Amino acid sequence: MDRPAAKILITRPREGAERFAMELAQVMPCAMPIVISPVLDIAPLPDLLPLEHVKGLIVTSKNGVDALIAKTDRRDLPVYAVGQRTTAAAAAAGFAARQMGDDADELVEGLLRLGPKAPLLHLRGEVSRGDVAQRLSTHGILTREKVVYAQTPISLTEDAKILLNGTFPVVLPLFSPRSAKLLAQQVTGIAPRYVVAMSWAVASELPQGWAKTIIIASRADSPAMAKGIAGLFDEDGFIVSP
């Protein structure tokens, strides 16, 4: 019986998509065609960063670290981060960075256990989940927030639309709830969709029946996402039936 060939479509913001494509190439059982078509454009905002009286910084993505680096030369404040990559980026920039989990819930729980000096400042994008500042402040760790980068929805490329309107399977790594929601809003094609989601929160943004298969990564990081995608393919590049 014929088995379906497939392509991989990466829809995260451009820099992260290109980085993930390189990671993916290292673990795939064979070379696979990859299409990159972001559904979000990330751009820093020009506002000044209010660091007066701040005792520590919270970053929940590498985008927050990039904005922080661009806005201040100070490196004397501790940085509490979500995820290994975000923590590593802050440390590489010269901050005393500490990973406080892999998502917003783990961050809040970890900071409540740690009891850091306050006030803290959460650097985030225009759209953010987890109510980090509010939850910490409610539990006695005064935390403010500052939007430091824009997240502008953009349309899929023509190549991506052709792919999704075809009949061959499309494998979709989805890293954030917002990207998942924006993608689902744009897709009307009939191509069978195989999703590897970073978390249940990401997968929950997809309409019921939208994907033929949804796999949740074993951890909320890029290596686990890459492993999940690689596991969908055999050494000839065909989808392995779930």
Secondary structure, DSSP 4 states (H G I P E B T S, - for coil): ----B-EEEE-S-HHHHHHHHHHHHHH-SS---EEE--SEEEEE-------TT--EEEESSHHHHHHHHHH-----S-EEESSHHHHHHHHHTT--EEE--SSHHHHHHHHHHH---S-EEEEEESS--S-HHHHHHHTT--EEEEEEEEEEE-PPPHHHHHHHTSSS-EEEEE--HHHHHHHHHH----S-EEEEESSHHHHTTSPTTS-SEEEE-SSSSHHHHHHHHHTTB-TTSBBPP-
